[in-house]
Amino acid sequence: MSSMDDIDREILNRIQSDFPITSRPYLVVANNLGLSEDDVLKRLARLKEKRIIRRIGGNFVPEKLGFVSTLCAAKVPEDKIEFFAKEVNGYPGVTHNYKRDNRYNIWFTFIAPSMEEIEENLAKISSKTGITDIINLPATKVFKIKAHFDL
């Protein structure tokens, strides 16, 4: 059996870029697609369980909220990657964390109220993990594209 059917695809297409801002958003989605709210919720829970979707949540523009963001790259020995990633992911300002095939093999984004706070947190991460080769690459200009995957 396929991981997704056409109804799953319709639900994901609907919620990606046009998520209803209401107290019962899944009821609105269900009504638009001729489904029950319970069916939509069960389908999304199954897709999350199967790791087809990671999360459902808002994306905010940090600068418009008075925050700063940066991209960080770290050189992490293979045997420390899991420990390092777990430590980095413990910070609420970390929004993405990826392993890359490069000398700088762990890349993550960090959002905080100030660059000073990000630098303090990077120093804490270095101290706790022993990884000292972390590059902080703050954005100088943001080019935001809409990421919508037509399923």
N, C-alpha and C positions, 0 to 999 in steps of 0.2 A: 504494500500500500504506500502511495506517495505521502510525503511529509505534509504537503499542502494541497488543498483542492481549490476550485475556483472561488468558493465562498470565502475561504481564508484569504485569498489574494484580494478579493474585493474589500474585505475588512481592512487589511493592511494598507491598500491604496487609499482608503478613505481616511484613516487616522494619521497617516504620515505627515501631511501638510495642512490638514483641515480638521484638526481635532476640535470637537465641540467644547466650548467653554461654558459649562453648565454643571449643575449639581449631579446630573445623571448622564454623562456623555455617552456611555455605552448604550443607553436606551435610545438616544438620538441616532446613533449609528445603526442600531438594530431597526428602528423605524424606517430609516432611509433605505435600508437594504431588504426590508420585508422579513426580518428575522425577529427572534425574541431576544430580550436583553440577556437572559440566562445563556442562550446559545452563543452570543458574542463573547461573553465573559469566559465560558468554558473553552471556546476555540482559542482565545488569546492565552489562557492559562496553559493549554496544551502546546501552543507554539513556543511559549516561554520555556516550558519543561523540556521541549525538544531542542532548545537553544537556537531556534530559528530567529527569535527576537530576544534581545538582551534586556531591554527595559523600555518602558513607556514613560516619558517625562518631558518636561519643557526644556528648551534650549534658550538660554538668555544671552544677550550681548553684554559681556562683562563691562565694557567701557560705559555703556548707558546706565549701568547700576553703580558707577563709581569704582569699579574694580579694575585691576590690571591682569593681563594674562601673558604667559610665556610658554615657549616650547623648550623642553630640556632634553639633553642627550647624555647618556652615561655609558661608560665602559665598564661592563660587569662580567667577571669570569663566569663561565658556564655553570659552575657548581654553586654560584651565589645568586643566580637569576631569580629563582623562586622566592628566596628570602628578601632580596632587594625589592622585587615587585610588590610583595606583601606589605613591606614597610611603606613604600611610596603610596600604595593604594589606601593606606590608613589615613591619609590626609584628605579632608573633605573637598579641598580645592583642586584635587587631581581629577580631571575629567576623562582622560584617555591615557592608556599605557600600552605600548606596543613593543614587541621584540622585532628587531630588524637584523638583516644579514649584513653587518658592517662592524668595523672596530667599535664604533659607538652603537651598541646593540640594543639598548633600551631607551625608548623615546616616550616622553609623557608631557601632557599639557598641565599647567598649574595656573589656577586663578585665585587671587587673594585681593584684599582691600589695598595693598601696597606692594611695591617691588621689595621693600625692606622685609616685609613678612615672608615673601617667597624666598628671599635669600637666607633668612633665618631658618626657615623650614628645610631648605636644601642643606644648610650646615648641620642641622639635626640629623637629616637622613645620612649624610656622610659620616657623622660621628657614630651613629648607631650601626651602620652597615659596613663601615670600613672602605666604602667606595668613595674615593675623593675626586675622580675624574668625571665631573658632571658639568656640562656646558649649559649655561643659561642663555637662551636666544629669544629675548623679548621682541614682540612684533613692532615694527616701525610703521607699517601700514597694513590694514586688514582688508583683504578681498574676500567678501563672503559670497559664497555661491549657495544656491538652494539645492540641497541633496534630497531628491525625491526619486525613489526607485519604482518604476512602473512595473507592477507585478501582473 
